[in-house]
Amino acid sequence: MTKSESASPHRDAAARPGRVRWLLTCVAGLLAATVVLFLVGFAAFLFCILGPDDRTGRTADGIVVLTGGADRVAEAANLLADQRGRRLLITGVHPETTLVEIGRTVPVAQTVLDCCAELGRSALNTRGNAIEAAQWAHRLGFRSLIVVTSGWHMPRALVEMERAMPDVELLPYPVAGMVRPGPWGVLVSGRMLLLEYVKYLAAYAGIRPLPATTDELTALWPPHSPKSTT
């Protein structure tokens, strides 16, 4: 064995810590870049939802409101009463909720709702709202919709709705934000906004871990029919 051959294992052993340090440096740099991109994206997200509302006076064929807050439905009902859309879909309604019960919580006449409002009961989440709204819009031949939901929820709602109905023009109409007064309120609101941002990223990436509608839920877990006793 020559001197160069006997020295080779020693050189490899000496170089190994250097390679490990280089690999750890690359991993740390990648993690740091990911964190920076995440924070920059979160800042842009906050700027969009906490900035001035862009609630134009335009009209549309229909109005869609995503349930999740009384203010949303009240604002949508006002838009319907103002004839900003021909019909209103309230999507994500509890199976036992009726139009009469909703009418007691909004500042418009019950006749306005009876005439031109519909309840969608199949949506289980935001993606389900988008599917339900797309089916409704296509059934009625609508080419434009005013979308009513909370300001913090609007980015994710638009991502899902644009994916479900790319042929329909969507006009966002954000309602009251979610920032609460006081230090504790700001902390709670910040946590909820961060969670919403993560959900927005998942929606943008098309990650769909849960069923969106009752039909999808039934397809995954069909109800068991009772066994025959005969």
FILUMTOR-407305 format. One record per residue: residue number from 0; residue in three letters; x, y, z of N, C-alpha, C, CB in turn. Coordinates in steps of 0.05 Angstrom, whole numbers, plus 5000, padded with zeros to 4 digits. Each point is the difference from the previous one (the first is absolute). Glycine has a CB too. Example, Ala and Ser with C-alpha at 12.3 -4.5 7.8 and 13.67 -1.06 7.14 Angstrom:
BEGIN
 resi resn n.xx n.yy n.zz ca.xx ca.yy ca.zz c.xx c.yy c.zz cb.xx cb.yy cb.zz
    0  ALA 5264 4886 5156  4982  5024  5000 5018 5024 5000  4962  4977  5025
    1  SER 5031 5044 4961  5016  5024  5001 4985 5022 5014  5024  4987  4957
//
This chain:
BEGIN
 resi resn n.xx n.yy n.zz ca.xx ca.yy ca.zz c.xx c.yy c.zz cb.xx cb.yy cb.zz
    0  MET 5017 4976 5000  4983  5024  5000 5018 5025 5000  4963  4975  5025
    1  THR 5031 5043 4957  5016  5025  4999 4991 5020 5021  5007  4993  4950
    2  LYS 5010 5028 5053  4993  5020  5020 4974 5014 4993  5049  5006  5010
    3  SER 4947 4999 4964  4976  5014  4992 4975 4984 5005  5026  5023  4965
    4  GLU 4976 4950 5031  4978  4982  5005 4993 4999 5030  5012  4973  4960
    5  SER 5010 5026 5057  4995  4998  5029 4989 5027 5011  5037  4966  5003
    6  ALA 4969 5056 4983  4991  5026  5010 4971 5007 4991  5047  5015  5000
    7  SER 4943 4970 4980  4974  5007  4989 4977 4997 5021  5017  4985  4956
    8  PRO 4982 4993 5060  4979  4998  5020 5002 5023 5020  5000  4951  4995
    9  HIS 5024 5058 5012  5003  5022  5019 4989 5026 4988  5040  4977  5020
   10  ARG 4965 5027 4954  4989  5024  4988 4970 5000 4999  5042  5003  4972
   11  ASP 4947 4973 5022  4970  4998  4999 4988 5005 5028  5004  4967  4963
   12  ALA 5009 5023 5057  4990  5004  5028 5002 5029 5007  5014  4954  5013
   13  ALA 5008 5060 4978  5003  5028  5007 4980 5017 4985  5048  4992  5009
   14  ALA 4945 4999 4966  4981  5016  4984 4972 4997 5008  5032  4996  4963
   15  ARG 4961 4981 5051  4972  4994  5006 4987 5022 5017  5012  4951  4997
   16  PRO 5001 5058 5025  4987  5022  5016 4995 5025 4983  5023  4982  5040
   17  GLY 4995 5024 4941  4995  5023  4983 4976 4997 4983  5048  5008  5000
   18  ARG 4947 4968 4989  4976  4995  4984 4975 5001 5016  5027  4971  4970
   19  VAL 4975 5019 5055  4977  5001  5018 4993 5029 5006  5012  4956  5020
   20  ARG 5008 5060 4986  4995  5029  5006 4988 5014 4976  5038  5000  5033
   21  TRP 4972 4993 4943  4989  5013  4976 4971 4992 4996  5046  4999  4979
   22  LEU 4948 4975 5026  4972  4991  4997 4982 5014 5020  5016  4956  4983
   23  LEU 4993 5046 5042  4984  5014  5021 4996 5029 4994  5017  4968  5033
   24  THR 5004 5045 4955  4997  5028  4993 4980 5003 4978  5048  5008  5012
   25  CYS 4951 4974 4968  4981  5001  4979 4971 4997 5010  5035  4982  4968
   26  VAL 4962 4998 5050  4974  4995  5012 4990 5024 5016  5010  4951  5002
   27  ALA 5009 5061 5014  4992  5023  5016 4993 5024 4982  5031  4984  5037
   28  GLY 4984 5019 4941  4994  5022  4981 4973 4996 4987  5049  5006  4992
   29  LEU 4945 4969 5001  4975  4995  4987 4977 5005 5019  5022  4965  4971
   30  LEU 4981 5027 5055  4979  5005  5020 4996 5029 5004  5011  4957  5022
   31  ALA 5012 5058 4980  4998  5029  5004 4986 5013 4977  5042  4999  5027
   32  ALA 4964 4993 4948  4987  5012  4977 4970 4994 5000  5043  4996  4974
   33  THR 4950 4979 5034  4972  4993  5002 4985 5017 5020  5012  4953  4987
   34  VAL 5001 5051 5036  4987  5016  5021 4996 5029 4990  5021  4971  5036
   35  VAL 5000 5040 4951  4998  5027  4990 4978 5003 4979  5049  5006  5008
   36  LEU 4949 4975 4973  4979  5000  4980 4973 4998 5013  5031  4980  4967
   37  PHE 4966 5003 5053  4975  4997  5014 4992 5026 5013  5010  4951  5008
   38  LEU 5008 5062 5006  4994  5025  5014 4993 5023 4980  5030  4985  5038
   39  VAL 4985 5016 4940  4994  5020  4980 4973 4995 4988  5049  5004  4989
   40  GLY 4944 4971 5005  4974  4993  4990 4978 5007 5020  5020  4964  4972
   41  PHE 4985 5031 5054  4981  5006  5021 4995 5030 5001  5014  4959  5026
   42  ALA 5008 5056 4972  4997  5030  5000 4983 5009 4977  5045  5004  5023
   43  ALA 4960 4985 4953  4984  5008  4977 4970 4992 5004  5041  4995  4970
   44  PHE 4955 4982 5042  4973  4990  5006 4986 5020 5019  5015  4952  4994
   45  LEU 4999 5056 5027  4988  5019  5018 4994 5027 4987  5025  4978  5037
   46  PHE 4993 5031 4945  4996  5025  4986 4974 4999 4983  5050  5008  4999
   47  CYS 4946 4969 4989  4976  4997  4983 4974 5000 5016  5028  4974  4968
   48  ILE 4972 5012 5055  4975  4997  5014 4995 5022 5020  5004  4952  4994
   49  LEU 5017 5062 5015  4996  5022  5019 5000 5027 4987  5021  4971  5034
   50  GLY 4984 5030 4940  5001  5025  4986 4971 5010 4995  5044  4988  4979
   51  PRO 4954 5034 5006  4973  5011  4994 4983 4980 4985  5020  5046  4999
   52  ASP 4954 4954 5008  4982  4982  4986 4995 5009 4972  4978  4989  5044
   53  ASP 5021 4992 4937  4994  5007  4972 4972 4989 4994  5049  4998  4987
   54  ARG 4931 5017 5023  4972  4991  4997 4987 5018 4979  4998  4982  5048
   55  THR 5006 5011 4928  4990  5017  4978 4969 4999 4999  5043  4993  4974
   56  GLY 4946 5027 5012  4971  5001  4997 4990 4985 4976  5002  5043  5022
   57  ARG 5014 4940 4967  4992  4985  4976 4979 4979 5007  5045  5007  4981
   58  THR 4939 4987 4999  4980  4979  5003 5010 4974 4987  4962  5034  5001
   59  ALA 5025 4944 5005  5007  4974  4988 4975 4984 4996  5045  5001  5023
   60  ASP 4958 4977 4963  4976  4983  4996 4990 4989 5026  5018  4988  4955
   61  GLY 5000 5003 5063  4992  4988  5025 5018 5009 5023  4981  4961  4974
   62  ILE 5011 5032 5050  5015  5005  5024 5003 4974 5015  4982  5048  5003
   63  VAL 5042 4947 5007  5006  4976  5016 5011 5009 5026  5008  4972  4959
   64  VAL 4981 5018 5063  5011  5006  5026 5008 4974 5014  4972  5042  5004
   65  LEU 5052 4957 5007  5010  4977  5014 4994 5003 5029  5037  4993  4966
   66  THR 4949 4988 5046  4992  5002  5028 5025 4999 5018  4955  4979  4990
   67  GLY 5041 5030 5034  5022  5001  5019 4999 5024 5018  5028  4974  4968
   68  GLY 4953 5044 5027  4997  5024  5016 4974 5014 4992  5050  5005  5004
   69  ALA 4936 5005 5016  4974  5013  4995 5003 5025 4982  4984  4984  5044
   70  ASP 5039 5030 4959  5004  5024  4984 5001 4993 4970  5024  5021  5038
   71  ARG 4987 4956 4955  5001  4993  4972 4973 4997 4987  5042  4976  5010
   72  VAL 4940 5010 5003  4973  4995  4989 4985 5026 4999  5000  4953  5018
   73  ALA 5002 5064 5003  4986  5026  5000 5009 5017 4977  4995  4997  5050
   74  GLU 5031 5005 4946  5011  5016  4977 4990 4989 4974  5040  5011  5027
   75  ALA 4960 4963 4970  4991  4988  4974 4970 5005 4996  5035  4965  5004
   76  ALA 4949 5034 5017  4972  5005  4998 4995 5030 4992  4990  4964  5034
   77  ASN 5026 5054 4977  4998  5028  4991 5006 5004 4971  5012  5013  5047
   78  LEU 5009 4972 4944  5007  5002  4971 4977 4990 4983  5048  4994  5011
   79  LEU 4939 4984 4998  4977  4990  4985 4977 5020 4999  5014  4953  5013
   80  ALA 4981 5059 5011  4978  5020  5001 5006 5024 4983  4990  4985  5046
   81  ASP 5036 5022 4951  5008  5022  4983 5002 4993 4971  5025  5018  5038
   82  GLN 4967 4957 4955  5000  4991  4973 5028 5000 4987  4953  5016  4996
   83  ARG 5067 4977 5020  5027  4998  4990 5004 4973 4986  5017  5030  5036
   84  GLY 4965 4951 4968  5000  4975  4987 4971 4989 4998  5047  4991  5016
   85  ARG 4948 4992 4965  4973  4990  4996 4992 4979 5021  5005  5010  4951
   86  ARG 5014 4974 5057  4994  4980  5020 5023 4998 5019  4972  4974  4967
   87  LEU 5022 5014 5057  5020  4997  5021 5002 4970 5008  4991  5047  5017
   88  LEU 5033 4943 4985  5005  4974  5011 5014 5002 5026  5003  4980  4954
   89  ILE 4986 5008 5067  5013  4999  5026 5011 4972 5003  4968  5035  5021
   90  THR 5058 4962 4975  5012  4973  4999 5012 4992 5026  5009  5008  4952
   91  GLY 4989 4966 5054  5010  4989  5025 4981 5002 5023  5044  5013  4984
   92  VAL 4930 4987 5010  4979  5002  5021 4996 4973 5014  4978  5037  4973
   93  HIS 5018 4965 5053  4994  4975  5015 4975 4987 4989  5021  5020  5042
   94  PRO 4978 4953 4958  4977  4986  4988 4973 5008 5011  5031  4963  4991
   95  GLU 4969 5045 5035  4974  5005  5013 4992 5030 4999  5009  4960  5029
   96  THR 5009 5057 4961  4994  5029  4999 4981 5006 4977  5045  5010  5021
   97  THR 4936 5007 4984  4980  5007  4980 5004 5030 4991  4967  4966  5019
   98  LEU 5021 5041 4959  5002  5027  4990 4985 5019 5019  5003  4983  4953
   99  VAL 4976 5008 5060  4986  5016  5019 5018 5007 5024  4956  4979  4986
  100  GLU 5059 5002 5024  5018  5005  5022 5022 5020 4992  4991  4954  5018
  101  ILE 5019 5043 4958  5020  5020  4991 4988 5027 4997  5024  4964  4976
  102  GLY 4950 5037 5015  4987  5026  4997 4998 5016 5026  4974  4979  4963
  103  ARG 5025 5007 5060  4999  5014  5025 5026 5014 5008  4966  4966  5014
  104  THR 5055 5027 4972  5027  5011  5008 5010 5020 4980  5010  4957  5022
  105  VAL 4975 5049 4957  5009  5019  4980 4981 5024 4998  5023  4963  4974
  106  PRO 4987 5060 5018  4984  5025  5000 4985 5004 4974  5032  5020  5031
  107  VAL 4957 4959 4957  4984  5003  4975 4974 4985 5004  5041  5005  4971
  108  ALA 4940 5001 5013  4973  4988  5002 5002 4970 4992  4978  5044  4990
  109  GLN 5007 4940 5023  4999  4971  4994 4993 4995 4972  4988  4991  5047
  110  THR 4995 5026 4941  4992  4996  4973 5023 5002 4980  4955  5019  5012
  111  VAL 5065 4997 4995  5024  5001  4983 5015 4974 4999  5004  5049  5011
  112  LEU 4998 4938 5013  5013  4974  5001 4983 4979 4987  5023  5014  5042
  113  ASP 4951 4986 4963  4983  4980  4989 5000 5001 4969  4972  5002  5041
  114  CYS 5031 5021 4949  5000  5004  4971 5026 4990 4987  4971  5039  5006
  115  CYS 5052 4968 5005  5024  4998  4985 5024 4988 5014  4984  5039  4976
  116  ALA 5012 4949 5048  5022  4988  5014 4997 4970 5001  5005  5041  5028
  117  GLU 5018 4945 4971  5000  4971  5002 5021 4991 5021  4986  4996  4951
  118  LEU 5009 4981 5061  5018  4989  5020 5015 4977 4988  4969  5015  5037
  119  GLY 5057 4985 4967  5017  4978  4992 5008 4984 5024  5016  5025  4960
  120  ARG 4979 4950 5041  5004  4984  5025 5022 4979 4997  4953  5008  5011
  121  SER 5060 4990 4966  5018  4977  4995 5029 5007 5007  4969  4985  4965
  122  ALA 5038 5041 5037  5028  5007  5004 5009 4994 5029  4996  5036  4965
  123  LEU 5028 4952 5038  5011  4994  5026 5024 5019 5007  4986  4953  4994
  124  ASN 5024 5061 4986  5023  5018  5005 5001 5020 4976  5026  4964  5026
  125  THR 4996 5051 4973  5001  5021  4979 5000 4988 4972  5025  5029  5032
  126  ARG 4990 4949 4965  5000  4987  4973 4971 4991 4993  5048  4985  5006
  127  GLY 4938 5005 5014  4972  4992  4995 4983 5024 4993  5006  4962  5032
  128  ASN 4999 5061 4981  4985  5024  4993 5004 5007 4970  5005  5017  5047
  129  ALA 5020 4980 4944  5007  5006  4972 4986 4981 4981  5044  5018  5015
  130  ILE 4956 4956 4992  4987  4980  4983 4970 5006 4999  5035  4966  5012
  131  GLU 4953 5039 5011  4971  5005  5002 4993 5026 4984  4998  4977  5045
  132  ALA 5018 5044 4957  4995  5025  4986 5003 4996 4970  5016  5026  5040
  133  ALA 5004 4958 4952  5004  4995  4971 4977 4985 4988  5049  5000  5008
  134  GLN 4941 4980 5006  4977  4985  4990 4975 5018 4998  5019  4958  5021
  135  TRP 4978 5059 4998  4977  5019  5000 5002 5020 4977  4996  4995  5050
  136  ALA 5028 5017 4947  5004  5020  4979 4996 4988 4972  5032  5024  5031
  137  HIS 4979 4952 4965  4998  4987  4974 4971 4992 4994  5048  4984  5004
  138  ARG 4938 5007 5017  4972  4992  4996 4983 5024 4991  5005  4964  5035
  139  LEU 5001 5060 4976  4985  5024  4993 5011 5015 4977  4987  5003  5047
  140  GLY 5036 4989 4942  5013  5013  4978 5012 5027 5008  4968  4978  4971
  141  PHE 5041 5025 5054  5012  5025  5009 5029 5001 4990  4969  5001  5040
  142  ARG 5039 5023 4952  5027  5005  4991 5016 5018 5019  4984  4994  4954
  143  SER 5003 5016 5067  5014  5017  5019 4987 4997 5027  5013  5033  4964
  144  LEU 5004 4967 5057  4990  4997  5028 5014 5020 5018  4990  4951  4992
  145  ILE 4994 5060 5026  5012  5015  5023 5004 4980 5022  4977  5044  4987
  146  VAL 5048 4954 5023  5007  4981  5021 5002 5015 5027  5025  4971  4966
  147  VAL 4959 5020 5053  4999  5013  5026 5011 4981 5021  4960  5028  4986
  148  THR 5061 4981 5028  5010  4985  5022 5018 5019 5016  4998  4956  4975
  149  SER 5013 5035 5048  5017  5017  5016 5025 5007 4984  4983  4979  5042
  150  GLY 5028 5045 4964  5024  5009  4987 5023 4981 5002  4985  5046  5008
  151  TRP 5019 4942 5016  5022  4981  5004 4996 4974 4985  5007  5021  5045
  152  HIS 4968 4972 4949  4994  4975  4987 4999 5003 4970  4974  4987  5040
  153  MET 5025 5038 4950  4995  5005  4971 5022 4988 4983  4977  5041  5012
  154  PRO 5049 4962 4994  5021  4989  4982 4996 4970 4995  5031  5035  5016
  155  ARG 4964 4950 5005  4997  4970  4996 4974 4994 4986  5026  4992  5042
  156  ALA 4953 5023 4964  4974  4996  4986 5003 5005 4970  4975  5013  5041
  157  LEU 5040 5008 4951  5003  5006  4972 5017 4979 4986  4996  5048  5010
  158  VAL 5025 4941 5004  5016  4979  4988 4983 4976 4993  5040  5016  5026
  159  GLU 4943 4976 4993  4984  4976  4996 4978 5006 4979  5008  4985  5047
  160  MET 4980 5038 4953  4979  5006  4981 5011 5004 4971  4974  5021  5037
  161  GLU 5049 4991 4961  5012  5003  4973 5007 4973 4989  5018  5045  5012
  162  ARG 4990 4936 5004  5006  4973  4991 4974 4985 4992  5042  5000  5030
  163  ALA 4937 5005 4985  4975  4985  4995 4985 5011 4976  4997  4990  5049
  164  MET 5005 5036 4946  4985  5013  4978 5017 5021 4986  4957  4991  5024
  165  PRO 5064 5001 4961  5017  5020  4987 4986 5016 4979  5037  4969  5008
  166  ASP 4939 5023 4984  4986  5014  4979 4981 5022 5011  5003  4959  4972
  167  VAL 4997 5044 5055  4982  5019  5013 5016 5023 5012  4966  4963  5010
  168  GLU 5026 5061 4985  5013  5023  5012 4992 5003 5029  5001  5024  4955
  169  LEU 5019 4979 5063  4995  5002  5029 5007 5028 5009  5010  4951  5006
  170  LEU 4970 5061 5008  5004  5027  5011 5000 4998 5031  4977  5021  4960
  171  PRO 5047 4982 5052  5001  4996  5029 4986 5023 5015  5043  4976  4994
  172  TYR 4943 5016 5027  4987  5020  5018 5006 4992 5028  4963  5009  4966
  173  PRO 5061 4999 5045  5007  4992  5027 4985 5015 5021  5045  4989  4983
  174  VAL 4948 4997 5039  4987  5013  5022 5019 5002 5024  4955  4983  4984
  175  ALA 5035 5024 5039  5016  5007  5023 5023 4981 5005  4959  5019  5020
  176  GLY 5063 4993 4988  5025  4984  5006 4997 4986 5026  5027  5032  4974
  177  MET 4997 4957 5036  4999  4984  5024 5020 5010 5021  4986  4961  4971
  178  VAL 5027 5061 5025  5019  5010  5020 4984 5010 5024  5034  5013  4964
  179  ARG 4972 4975 5060  4986  5007  5024 5015 5020 5016  4980  4955  5000
  180  PRO 5006 5061 5016  5014  5021  5016 5015 4988 5023  4965  5032  4987
  181  GLY 5055 4983 5023  5016  4992  5023 5023 4982 4993  4959  5004  5027
  182  PRO 5061 4995 4990  5024  4983  4994 4993 4970 4997  5027  5032  5026
  183  TRP 4956 4958 4991  4992  4972  4998 4984 4995 4974  5000  4996  5050
  184  GLY 4983 5023 4943  4984  4997  4976 5018 5000 4975  4962  5022  5023
  185  VAL 5058 4996 4977  5019  5000  4978 5015 4974 4997  5005  5050  5006
  186  LEU 5003 4939 5017  5014  4974  5000 4983 4978 4988  5027  5015  5040
  187  VAL 4948 4984 4969  4982  4979  4991 4994 5004 4970  4979  4997  5045
  188  SER 5017 5028 4947  4995  5006  4972 5024 4993 4982  4968  5036  5014
  189  GLY 5056 4970 4997  5024  4993  4985 5003 4971 4996  5022  5040  5018
  190  ARG 4972 4944 5002  5001  4971  4998 4980 4990 4979  5015  4997  5048
  191  MET 4961 5014 4952  4980  4991  4981 5007 5008 4972  4966  5004  5036
  192  LEU 5046 5020 4961  5009  5009  4973 5022 4982 4990  4986  5047  5011
  193  LEU 5033 4946 5006  5021  4982  4992 4989 4973 4991  5032  5023  5032
  194  LEU 4949 4966 4983  4988  4975  4992 4985 5003 4973  4995  4988  5049
  195  GLU 4992 5034 4947  4986  5005  4975 5020 5002 4977  4963  5023  5025
  196  TYR 5060 4989 4980  5020  5001  4979 5010 4973 4992  5014  5045  5018
  197  VAL 4990 4937 5002  5008  4973  4994 4979 4986 4983  5027  4998  5043
  198  LYS 4947 5006 4965  4978  4988  4984 5000 5011 4972  4974  4994  5042
  199  TYR 5032 5032 4955  5000  5012  4974 5022 4987 4983  4983  5043  5019
  200  LEU 5041 4953 4992  5022  4987  4985 4992 4972 4992  5033  5028  5026
  201  ALA 4954 4957 4992  4991  4973  4993 4980 5001 4978  5008  4985  5047
  202  ALA 4973 5034 4954  4980  5002  4978 5014 5007 4974  4965  5014  5033
  203  TYR 5054 5005 4968  5014  5008  4976 5015 4977 4987  5004  5046  5019
  204  ALA 5007 4937 4999  5015  4976  4990 4982 4977 4992  5037  5014  5029
  205  GLY 4937 4989 4976  4982  4978  4993 5000 4977 5019  5006  5013  4954
  206  ILE 5003 4991 5071  5000  4979  5020 4972 4997 5011  5048  5009  5012
  207  ARG 4941 4967 4986  4971  4996  5007 4998 4976 5019  4985  5020  4956
  208  PRO 5020 4983 5069  5000  4977  5018 4972 4991 5009  5044  5015  5016
  209  LEU 4936 5002 4981  4974  4994  5011 4979 5001 4978  5013  5018  5044
  210  PRO 4965 4966 4959  4978  5002  4981 4988 5028 5000  4990  4952  5007
  211  ALA 5001 5058 4969  4991  5027  4998 4970 5002 5001  5039  5010  4973
  212  THR 4947 4969 5020  4971  5001  4999 4988 4975 5013  5001  5028  4958
  213  THR 4974 4972 5047  4987  4976  5012 5001 4977 4980  4970  5029  5027
  214  ASP 5030 4977 4947  5002  4978  4980 5027 4987 5002  4968  5025  4970
  215  GLU 5053 4990 5032  5027  4989  5003 5002 4984 5026  5020  5038  4973
  216  LEU 4969 4972 5048  5000  4986  5026 4986 4974 4998  5002  5044  5024
  217  THR 4975 4955 4963  4985  4975  4997 5015 4981 4982  4957  5025  5006
  218  ALA 5057 4984 4974  5015  4983  4983 5023 4986 5015  4989  5029  4961
  219  LEU 5023 4986 5058  5022  4988  5016 4989 4982 5021  5027  5041  4992
  220  TRP 4952 4967 5022  4989  4984  5022 4970 4997 4995  5036  5016  5032
  221  PRO 4956 4965 4950  4972  4996  4995 4985 4990 5025  5011  4990  4952
  222  PRO 4965 5020 5052  4985  4991  5023 4994 4970 4999  4979  5045  5003
  223  HIS 5022 4942 5020  4995  4971  5001 4970 4995 4999  5043  4992  5026
  224  SER 4948 4992 4955  4972  4993  5000 4994 4979 5021  4998  5011  4951
  225  PRO 4979 4990 5062  4994  4981  5021 4998 4972 4988  4976  5035  5026
  226  LYS 5034 4945 4990  4999  4972  4990 4972 4990 5001  5046  4993  5017
  227  SER 4948 4991 4963  4973  4989  4998 4996 4979 5022  4999  5008  4951
  228  THR 4977 4992 5061  4995  4980  5022 4984 4976 4989  5000  5038  5033
  229  THR 4995 4962 4941  4985  4977  4989 5018 4978 4993  4966  5031  4983
//
